Amino acid sequence: MITTLAIEGMTCNGCVKHVGDALRARPGVSAVEVKLAEASAKVVHDPEQSPLASLVAAVVDAGYQATLK
């Protein structure tokens, strides 16, 4: 499944890496593409292992805000 999240609070490439690393650490996530200019993250994941709530929690735990885009 591919889920696109709107990410709030990213200001630099360090933020992009931080968000990407947090999402990649979740079980069932096979690919992540974070874009600073679009304030978004596209996540390829197994929804049974990492449902939407888990992905949002990963971003929030990293210090940012996320909503379904």
PyMOL commands that place a pseudoatom at each C-alpha (Angstrom):
pseudoatom trace, name=CA, resn=MET, resi=1, chain=A, elem=C, hetatm=0, pos=[0.000, 0.000, 0.000]
pseudoatom trace, name=CA, resn=ILE, resi=2, chain=A, elem=C, hetatm=0, pos=[1.165, 3.533, -0.717]
pseudoatom trace, name=CA, resn=THR, resi=3, chain=A, elem=C, hetatm=0, pos=[0.206, 6.265, 1.732]
pseudoatom trace, name=CA, resn=THR, resi=4, chain=A, elem=C, hetatm=0, pos=[1.007, 9.956, 1.304]
pseudoatom trace, name=CA, resn=LEU, resi=5, chain=A, elem=C, hetatm=0, pos=[1.282, 12.063, 4.440]
pseudoatom trace, name=CA, resn=ALA, resi=6, chain=A, elem=C, hetatm=0, pos=[1.318, 15.851, 4.747]
pseudoatom trace, name=CA, resn=ILE, resi=7, chain=A, elem=C, hetatm=0, pos=[4.144, 16.732, 7.137]
pseudoatom trace, name=CA, resn=GLU, resi=8, chain=A, elem=C, hetatm=0, pos=[4.212, 19.973, 9.133]
pseudoatom trace, name=CA, resn=GLY, resi=9, chain=A, elem=C, hetatm=0, pos=[7.288, 21.397, 10.800]
pseudoatom trace, name=CA, resn=MET, resi=10, chain=A, elem=C, hetatm=0, pos=[10.078, 20.378, 8.405]
pseudoatom trace, name=CA, resn=THR, resi=11, chain=A, elem=C, hetatm=0, pos=[12.447, 23.256, 7.708]
pseudoatom trace, name=CA, resn=CYS, resi=12, chain=A, elem=C, hetatm=0, pos=[15.616, 21.646, 6.319]
pseudoatom trace, name=CA, resn=ASN, resi=13, chain=A, elem=C, hetatm=0, pos=[17.177, 18.510, 4.864]
pseudoatom trace, name=CA, resn=GLY, resi=14, chain=A, elem=C, hetatm=0, pos=[18.001, 17.349, 8.391]
pseudoatom trace, name=CA, resn=CYS, resi=15, chain=A, elem=C, hetatm=0, pos=[14.266, 17.316, 9.087]
pseudoatom trace, name=CA, resn=VAL, resi=16, chain=A, elem=C, hetatm=0, pos=[13.689, 15.291, 5.922]
pseudoatom trace, name=CA, resn=LYS, resi=17, chain=A, elem=C, hetatm=0, pos=[16.226, 12.704, 7.094]
pseudoatom trace, name=CA, resn=HIS, resi=18, chain=A, elem=C, hetatm=0, pos=[14.752, 12.608, 10.596]
pseudoatom trace, name=CA, resn=VAL, resi=19, chain=A, elem=C, hetatm=0, pos=[11.200, 12.009, 9.297]
pseudoatom trace, name=CA, resn=GLY, resi=20, chain=A, elem=C, hetatm=0, pos=[12.411, 9.430, 6.778]
pseudoatom trace, name=CA, resn=ASP, resi=21, chain=A, elem=C, hetatm=0, pos=[14.402, 7.519, 9.376]
pseudoatom trace, name=CA, resn=ALA, resi=22, chain=A, elem=C, hetatm=0, pos=[11.439, 7.490, 11.773]
pseudoatom trace, name=CA, resn=LEU, resi=23, chain=A, elem=C, hetatm=0, pos=[9.124, 6.076, 9.098]
pseudoatom trace, name=CA, resn=ARG, resi=24, chain=A, elem=C, hetatm=0, pos=[11.657, 3.510, 7.851]
pseudoatom trace, name=CA, resn=ALA, resi=25, chain=A, elem=C, hetatm=0, pos=[12.001, 2.175, 11.406]
pseudoatom trace, name=CA, resn=ARG, resi=26, chain=A, elem=C, hetatm=0, pos=[8.362, 1.039, 11.462]
pseudoatom trace, name=CA, resn=PRO, resi=27, chain=A, elem=C, hetatm=0, pos=[7.689, -2.637, 10.719]
pseudoatom trace, name=CA, resn=GLY, resi=28, chain=A, elem=C, hetatm=0, pos=[6.328, -3.358, 7.267]
pseudoatom trace, name=CA, resn=VAL, resi=29, chain=A, elem=C, hetatm=0, pos=[7.666, -0.143, 5.711]
pseudoatom trace, name=CA, resn=SER, resi=30, chain=A, elem=C, hetatm=0, pos=[9.551, -0.967, 2.508]
pseudoatom trace, name=CA, resn=ALA, resi=31, chain=A, elem=C, hetatm=0, pos=[10.161, 2.502, 1.014]
pseudoatom trace, name=CA, resn=VAL, resi=32, chain=A, elem=C, hetatm=0, pos=[9.920, 6.147, 2.052]
pseudoatom trace, name=CA, resn=GLU, resi=33, chain=A, elem=C, hetatm=0, pos=[10.251, 9.323, -0.013]
pseudoatom trace, name=CA, resn=VAL, resi=34, chain=A, elem=C, hetatm=0, pos=[10.159, 12.589, 1.943]
pseudoatom trace, name=CA, resn=LYS, resi=35, chain=A, elem=C, hetatm=0, pos=[9.980, 15.901, 0.065]
pseudoatom trace, name=CA, resn=LEU, resi=36, chain=A, elem=C, hetatm=0, pos=[10.712, 19.149, 1.870]
pseudoatom trace, name=CA, resn=ALA, resi=37, chain=A, elem=C, hetatm=0, pos=[9.311, 21.410, -0.881]
pseudoatom trace, name=CA, resn=GLU, resi=38, chain=A, elem=C, hetatm=0, pos=[5.999, 19.532, -0.888]
pseudoatom trace, name=CA, resn=ALA, resi=39, chain=A, elem=C, hetatm=0, pos=[5.964, 18.994, 2.893]
pseudoatom trace, name=CA, resn=SER, resi=40, chain=A, elem=C, hetatm=0, pos=[5.050, 15.377, 2.302]
pseudoatom trace, name=CA, resn=ALA, resi=41, chain=A, elem=C, hetatm=0, pos=[6.122, 11.795, 2.727]
pseudoatom trace, name=CA, resn=LYS, resi=42, chain=A, elem=C, hetatm=0, pos=[5.165, 8.900, 0.466]
pseudoatom trace, name=CA, resn=VAL, resi=43, chain=A, elem=C, hetatm=0, pos=[5.340, 5.591, 2.321]
pseudoatom trace, name=CA, resn=VAL, resi=44, chain=A, elem=C, hetatm=0, pos=[5.146, 2.097, 0.831]
pseudoatom trace, name=CA, resn=HIS, resi=45, chain=A, elem=C, hetatm=0, pos=[4.022, -0.189, 3.648]
pseudoatom trace, name=CA, resn=ASP, resi=46, chain=A, elem=C, hetatm=0, pos=[2.086, -3.242, 4.748]
pseudoatom trace, name=CA, resn=PRO, resi=47, chain=A, elem=C, hetatm=0, pos=[-1.047, -1.760, 6.373]
pseudoatom trace, name=CA, resn=GLU, resi=48, chain=A, elem=C, hetatm=0, pos=[-1.385, -4.749, 8.697]
pseudoatom trace, name=CA, resn=GLN, resi=49, chain=A, elem=C, hetatm=0, pos=[2.089, -4.211, 10.144]
pseudoatom trace, name=CA, resn=SER, resi=50, chain=A, elem=C, hetatm=0, pos=[2.080, -0.415, 10.001]
pseudoatom trace, name=CA, resn=PRO, resi=51, chain=A, elem=C, hetatm=0, pos=[-1.401, 1.094, 9.763]
pseudoatom trace, name=CA, resn=LEU, resi=52, chain=A, elem=C, hetatm=0, pos=[-1.913, 4.821, 9.202]
pseudoatom trace, name=CA, resn=ALA, resi=53, chain=A, elem=C, hetatm=0, pos=[-2.000, 5.541, 12.944]
pseudoatom trace, name=CA, resn=SER, resi=54, chain=A, elem=C, hetatm=0, pos=[1.426, 3.922, 13.336]
pseudoatom trace, name=CA, resn=LEU, resi=55, chain=A, elem=C, hetatm=0, pos=[2.906, 6.050, 10.553]
pseudoatom trace, name=CA, resn=VAL, resi=56, chain=A, elem=C, hetatm=0, pos=[1.454, 9.247, 12.024]
pseudoatom trace, name=CA, resn=ALA, resi=57, chain=A, elem=C, hetatm=0, pos=[2.772, 8.250, 15.471]
pseudoatom trace, name=CA, resn=ALA, resi=58, chain=A, elem=C, hetatm=0, pos=[6.269, 7.768, 14.023]
pseudoatom trace, name=CA, resn=VAL, resi=59, chain=A, elem=C, hetatm=0, pos=[6.246, 11.304, 12.617]
pseudoatom trace, name=CA, resn=VAL, resi=60, chain=A, elem=C, hetatm=0, pos=[4.821, 12.795, 15.820]
pseudoatom trace, name=CA, resn=ASP, resi=61, chain=A, elem=C, hetatm=0, pos=[7.411, 10.930, 17.906]
pseudoatom trace, name=CA, resn=ALA, resi=62, chain=A, elem=C, hetatm=0, pos=[10.074, 12.477, 15.667]
pseudoatom trace, name=CA, resn=GLY, resi=63, chain=A, elem=C, hetatm=0, pos=[8.762, 15.967, 16.566]
pseudoatom trace, name=CA, resn=TYR, resi=64, chain=A, elem=C, hetatm=0, pos=[6.605, 16.828, 13.557]
pseudoatom trace, name=CA, resn=GLN, resi=65, chain=A, elem=C, hetatm=0, pos=[2.912, 16.715, 12.649]
pseudoatom trace, name=CA, resn=ALA, resi=66, chain=A, elem=C, hetatm=0, pos=[1.398, 14.388, 10.043]
pseudoatom trace, name=CA, resn=THR, resi=67, chain=A, elem=C, hetatm=0, pos=[-1.996, 13.989, 8.424]
pseudoatom trace, name=CA, resn=LEU, resi=68, chain=A, elem=C, hetatm=0, pos=[-3.250, 11.922, 5.505]
pseudoatom trace, name=CA, resn=LYS, resi=69, chain=A, elem=C, hetatm=0, pos=[-2.753, 13.913, 2.298]
for i in range(1, 69): cmd.bond("trace and resi %d" % i, "trace and resi %d" % (i + 1))
show_as sticks, trace
zoom trace
